[in-house]
């Protein structure tokens, strides 16, 4: 079968491969990068037996001469991406998605070799070495970069250097999630988020997505960016089994924890602290302490500020609550919006009656409601 497929390899343009690593090794056989002369886009999902400690073979297809878009989920490949590709392939890459992790210190080298990068999506982990290698602080020039998504678990100092060095004048979309796993790096939680310098230096960012371990000071700093039109807090939670919300933290059923993102900060008050004056679309997930009345007051304040010509009109609000509805506010929002001649699309989702949280340590986690132990 592989011989038949490879007989057409010079005509491949977009390829999506998902298979065990040892099977892929058989597929590439004695092929050379020039075999894939028409290949432009590659999605590669390679998995392996974790009992297999053998060194991964080189992924020859990554050196295809015309490749410009790669999406890779293969731990042994992305862990040290800079050792897997050679020039001049780097110069042609415009789209890079690494669904498996890359070491923070290697990310610097990767970005420096991709001056034509337009879209980047990276999952970053700390260096495994006891002594962190020195990271070059020279500018990382990415003049074509428009969208950057980072899941950041790297060492704080290293990531701060990287974000401060990135120069991306065309950047319009930034998605950032900060997660601290290392106890040695936990003391940095109180420091400003590493991506703050990038947010300040890139004046065209209009679409901002924030998630993870961010302080209230980080959030308030991000809300200073006047050019943001679309703001997203958090990410949707998976609901499995039906009627239950899987949640990664221990939850006290009798206590409501404060929301990581306080949407009341977006209210426009008489003291005139105007945050995000160009905001048109708002999304937030996994809220529990924000009251429906507070949400209504925030929306009302922005509608009134639009009436005074202080800000642009809020057009869309999408909120996922992990609590039941307290007050029906849709009619009031519609009435207020009509008074000023705009329409606010309101999409509010609440936890169903009788729902419960399932912690990942619960013996019921991942069981359907009719499953028996």
C-alpha positions, 0 to 999 in steps of 0.5 A, a space after each residue: 500500500 505504501 509503495 502505491 501511495 509513494 508512487 504519486 508522492 511528487 503530486 502530493 500538495 496537502 498531506 495529513 498523516 496519523 500513525 505510530 512512529 515505527 509505521 511512519 518509518 516504514 512509509 518513508 523508507 528510502 525516500 528523499 525530501 525531493 520526492 515530495 516536490 509539490 508538498 505545501 502543507 503537512 499535518 503529522 501525528 506520530 505516536 510511539 510505544 513509551 517503552 521504546 527508548 530508541 532514538 527517533 529517526 529523522 522525519 525526511 518529509 519535513 525537508 520537502 523543498 516547497 513546504 510552507 505549513 506544518 502541524 506536528 503532534 510528535 513529542 520526539 520531533 517537536 521537543 527539539 524542532 531545531 534539530 529536525 529541519 535544515 535551511 532553506 526550509 525554515 525560510 519558507 515556513 509561514 504556518 507552524 503549529 506544534 501540538 506537542 511540546 518544545 523546550 523554551 530555550 529551543 523556541 528562540 532558535 526556531 523563531 529566529 530561523 522563521 522570518 516569514 512566519 505568519 501563524 505560530 502555535 506553540 506548547 512550551 515546556 521548561 528546559 530539563 537541564 539543571 542549569 538553564 542555558 543562556 538565551 540570546 536577548 537580541 531582537 527576534 524579527 518576525 515582520 510577517 507574523 499576524 497570529 501567535 498562540 502560546 501555551 506557556 509552561 516555560 521558565 519565567 526568565 527565559 519566556 520574559 526574554 523571548 517575549 521582550 525580544 519578539 518584534 512583530 509589527 503586523 501581529 493582530 491576534 494573540 492567544 496566551 495561556 500561562 501554566 506554572 508546573 515547577 515548584 522552583 518557578 512558582 514564586 514568579 506567579 506574583 511577577 508580571 506575565 512574561 507576554 506583557 512586553 509583547 502586548 505593549 510593543 505590538 500596537 495592532 493586536 485586536 483579538 486577545 485570548 487570555 487563560 491560565 494563571 494570570 494575576 489581577 494585575 496582569 488582567 488589568 495591564 492587558 485591559 489597557 490595550 486600546 486597540 482590542 476589539 475581541 476579548 476572550 477569557 478562559 476556554 470551554 470546559 468539556 462536559 462528559 458525562 452529560 450533566 456533569 462539568 469536568 473540572 481540574 481542581 478540587 471544588 468545595 460544593 458549598 463555596 464559590 471561588 472567585 473568578 480568575 477574570 473579573 468582568 466588572 473591570 470592563 464597566 465604564 464608570 463616572 471616574 472615567 477609567 475607560 478600558 478597551 474603548 474599541 471592544 465589540 465582542 466579549 467571551 468568557 468561560 467557567 465563571 461562577 462568582 459573577 452575578 447576573 446583575 453585575 453582568 447586566 450593570 457592566 453591559 449597561 455601563 458600556 451601552 451608556 458610554 456608547 450613548 455618550 460617544 466615549 466608546 464603540 458599541 458592544 455587539 456580542 457577549 458570550 458567557 459560560 457560567 458554571 452556576 445556575 441562572 440568577 436573573 433573566 437579563 436578555 430582555 433588559 439588554 435588548 431594550 437598552 441596546 434598542 434605545 441607542 440604535 444598536 443590537 447586542 447579541 447575548 449568548 449566556 449558557 448556565 449550568 443545568 439544574 442538578 449539575 455537579 462538579 466532577 473532580 479528576 480524582 473522583 472515582 466517578 470521573 469519566 463514568 457515564 451516569 448509568 455506569 456501575 462500579 
